[in-house]
Amino acid sequence: MQSVLYPLSQPLGVPLEWKADVDGIENQVVTLYPSQTREVWEGFGAALTGASGTVYAQMRPEQRREMMEMYFSPAKMGYDRVRIHMDSCDFCAEMYEADGDEADAALERFDFSRTEELILPMLRDAQAAAGRPLKIMLSPWSPPAYMKTNGERCHGGSLRPEYAGRWAEYICRYIREFQARGFAVERISLQNEPKAVQTWDSCVYTDEQEKAFLPVMHAALARNGLDEIEIFLWDHNKERAFERASAILDETTRPMVAGVACHWYSGDHFENLDMIRSAYPELKLILSESCVGFLRPDDAQAHAAGAVQLSHEILGDLAHGATAFYDWNLLLDERGGPNHVGNFCHAPYLFDTKAKELRPQLLLQYYYQFAHFIQPGSVRVMLSRYTDRCEAVAFRRPDGRLAVVLLNRTEKEMPVHLRLQGSVASLTLKPGELAACLI
């Protein structure tokens, strides 16, 4: 099978030539309103998984540097945050638990060695490339099997209420293990995909169960001197995000919650973000996971469609109030794994374990347009556009410049006239093109 290679470019943005809008242009216009500001952007990031770590260990030092510099160097994509699973997830070569001993109530046999082996080499190199501490989000896929109603890590099941306190302490122990090694844990979610019953690591929380566990977790953080750790609800697809937030948040629980985390696998549902933003304006909205299924290396059309699909998702999330975006695996092998249940997917970098080649994917070039130009600390500014087929978002960066990202989702060229405070600049987007402009 012949691979389609996507050599990396480092685009500097679409050059624009501005002129006075003397004729009052009306058609094919995207108008920017920099005085109308919204939420502050926290940053882009990706998940460091056991699968990524297994592949990373097979790479040469220069390949590791190349990948980490692209993702985390402020001069390139500038990722400033990562998401890490507690105990195993599907994107691990096998299942594991840091402490699966039901008799060990004090967690004296808690074993952090799998995380040390699989995750920390990547985390250290990523942080070195970033030149600054990275902000970590921790998420559990399942409590230890003995804590669950079905007695196993897989196939759903729920947390047994009598183990809620120990499970909260278990999560705190993970946070402290990272902190003891000098890493900054910023936030946790209570459960990855709490509605999903999977053949891999999974655990179901109903509205009532997540609401019952929230104060237990909040109290455990306080008891362990971890009050600064943010708690995020839901961590699942957007179509039920508002319903879950509404079911849990009340006068007592609302101060315990920093935000709502969402995935994108059930479709757009950007309106759910709007409703949460309207009802709970103090909450942060983050996209904690997104990816497409594994793409055949010789299918250029599928690669292009996947890149456009994910760009549409990012643009929609940003335009509807998201404050951070985490891609899923930052690295996988040539099969889209390893994965202990064969649930393979795509990633911006694949590593051919037979040829020992690091293969940047087309998706990486699209992600670059977002992450390089929309920097942490940027503030979203409002805009209007002449058609929903031209997707757009704009941010005022900390350096004072405006970053505008545009997507042409159609199969035809699309003219765009950018309007800004009495001036206009014109460009043409190619079919499927994502373009960044710096003003």
C-alpha positions, -999 to 999 in steps of 0.1 A, spaced: 0 0 0 15 33 -11 14 60 16 5 96 9 30 118 27 22 153 39 55 172 43 52 198 70 50 234 60 52 263 85 27 288 71 31 324 81 -5 332 74 -23 345 43 -9 379 33 -35 406 30 -35 439 12 -58 464 29 -75 494 12 -102 519 22 -137 505 19 -148 536 -2 -175 517 -21 -191 502 10 -188 466 -1 -218 445 8 -214 410 -8 -192 381 2 -182 399 33 -168 388 67 -169 417 91 -148 419 122 -159 437 154 -129 440 177 -147 461 202 -171 432 209 -152 407 230 -161 375 246 -142 347 265 -104 344 270 -87 315 252 -67 292 274 -49 271 248 -46 240 227 -33 207 238 -33 169 232 -36 137 251 -5 118 263 -17 82 263 -2 48 269 -4 41 232 15 73 224 41 64 250 46 29 236 52 43 202 73 72 215 97 47 231 105 33 197 115 66 181 150 80 177 160 111 198 159 133 167 124 122 158 112 128 193 127 163 192 111 171 158 76 161 170 78 177 204 92 210 189 63 211 164 36 206 190 49 225 220 75 251 210 59 286 212 75 294 179 55 266 162 21 252 175 26 263 211 5 236 228 5 245 265 -16 217 280 -21 180 280 -47 154 290 -36 122 307 -56 92 317 -55 78 353 -49 40 351 -54 24 317 -77 35 289 -85 19 255 -54 36 240 -30 14 260 -14 -19 250 -31 -36 280 -52 -28 310 -37 -18 344 -45 -3 377 -22 16 401 -37 -3 431 -62 -31 425 -60 -45 460 -93 -42 478 -77 -48 512 -53 -18 507 -77 9 521 -47 33 527 -34 29 492 0 18 505 7 -3 475 -2 24 450 21 19 420 28 48 397 53 29 376 31 25 345 27 62 343 64 67 349 72 43 321 46 53 295 37 89 301 64 108 319 91 105 292 67 123 268 57 148 294 92 157 302 102 162 266 71 181 258 77 205 287 113 210 276 101 219 241 75 242 255 101 259 278 74 263 305 53 241 327 25 224 309 -10 224 324 -23 189 330 -58 176 329 -63 141 345 -93 119 336 -103 84 348 -117 58 324 -126 34 353 -121 30 390 -103 -3 400 -125 -33 393 -132 -41 429 -148 -6 434 -174 -13 406 -208 -29 406 -198 -53 378 -164 -62 392 -144 -53 361 -128 -24 344 -148 -29 311 -184 -30 301 -196 0 321 -207 -8 356 -209 19 382 -189 31 412 -201 13 443 -213 40 468 -193 26 497 -161 31 477 -167 68 467 -144 81 494 -116 58 486 -119 64 448 -117 102 455 -85 96 475 -72 74 447 -76 104 423 -60 127 447 -30 103 450 -26 105 412 -25 143 414 1 142 442 23 118 423 25 142 394 31 172 417 58 153 436 77 151 402 73 188 396 44 188 372 14 211 374 -20 195 375 -46 221 366 -79 202 364 -96 168 365 -128 154 352 -149 131 373 -152 104 346 -144 100 310 -176 94 289 -199 86 319 -227 75 296 -206 49 276 -207 12 282 -176 1 263 -157 -31 257 -128 -12 272 -122 7 304 -155 25 312 -178 34 341 -213 48 340 -225 77 361 -261 88 359 -269 125 367 -277 115 403 -245 94 406 -222 122 393 -240 147 415 -235 124 445 -198 119 438 -190 156 431 -190 168 468 -171 137 478 -144 146 453 -145 182 462 -140 174 499 -111 150 491 -93 177 472 -97 202 501 -86 175 526 -54 169 505 -46 206 501 -55 205 464 -82 232 465 -67 248 434 -75 218 412 -105 225 389 -133 200 386 -150 195 353 -184 177 347 -195 154 320 -165 148 297 -187 133 271 -204 142 239 -221 176 236 -256 165 228 -264 160 266 -240 185 281 -266 212 290 -289 185 305 -261 171 326 -250 205 339 -286 214 347 -291 182 366 -260 186 388 -256 223 393 -276 239 422 -269 264 449 -247 239 468 -228 222 439 -223 252 416 -193 266 435 -176 232 433 -175 231 395 -151 250 372 -165 239 339 -180 214 316 -159 192 294 -172 179 261 -163 154 233 -175 158 197 -183 122 186 -221 126 183 -220 157 161 -219 194 163 -245 204 190 -229 238 193 -262 250 207 -255 231 239 -224 252 244 -246 283 239 -271 272 265 -245 264 291 -227 297 285 -261 315 289 -272 297 320 -238 294 337 -216 322 324 -190 316 350 -182 281 338 -154 272 314 -163 252 284 -136 229 270 -134 203 243 -114 176 260 -113 150 232 -117 147 195 -103 125 166 -114 107 135 -112 70 129 -80 56 114 -74 67 78 -58 45 52 -24 59 42 -32 59 5 -66 76 7 -59 113 2 -95 121 -2 -104 107 33 -74 126 48 -87 159 33 -123 152 45 -111 143 80 -91 175 82 -120 196 71 -144 178 95 -122 184 125 -115 220 115 -153 225 113 -156 211 148 -129 234 162 -142 265 146 -177 257 158 -165 251 194 -145 283 195 -173 304 179 -197 291 206 -176 298 237 -150 270 242 -120 281 261 -96 252 255 -93 223 230 -75 190 235 -68 167 206 -68 130 214 -35 110 209 -6 132 198 11 101 183 1 66 171 16 38 151 10 29 115 -22 10 124 -37 38 145 -28 21 178 -18 3 199 -52 -3 215 -60 -33 236 -95 -37 221 -86 -27 185 -104 7 187 -79 23 163 -81 60 153 -60 87 135 -35 112 149 -16 142 135 16 121 137 19 84 129 51 64 134 58 35 111 73 9 136 86 -12 108 103 15 86 111 36 117 97 67 100 78 95 116 50 104 93 33 138 97 -3 137 85 -24 163 67 -43 169 99 -12 184 115 -11 212 89 -47 221 97 -41 221 135 -11 243 130 -33 271 115 -53 271 147 -26 266 174 1 288 159 -20 318 154 -45 317 183 -23 320 213 -31 314 250 -45 345 265 -62 357 233 -97 371 236 -124 361 211 -139 390 191 -172 389 173 -177 388 135 -205 383 110 -202 363 78 -221 361 45 -226 324 45 -224 294 68 -203 277 42 -175 301 51 -167 293 88 -147 318 107 -134 328 141 -113 357 153 -92 365 184 -73 395 197 -39 381 207 -19 392 237 4 411 213 -26 432 201 -29 416 167 -60 400 153 -59 363 143 -86 352 119 -91 316 109 -113 308 79 -126 275 65 -141 268 30 -161 237 35 -173 236 -1 -158 220 -32 -156 254 -50 -134 284 -46 -148 309 -22 -142 347 -23 -140 365 10 -138 402 17 -126 409 52 -140 442 66 -124 460 96 -131 495 107 -135 511 73 -109 490 55 -113 459 34 -89 431 23 -98 403 -2 -88 367 -5 -99 335 -22 -102 303 -3 -95 271 -22 -119 241 -18 -115 226 16 -89 253 26 -83 264 62 -65 297 62 -52 319 90 -47 357 87 -28 379 111 -39 415 111 
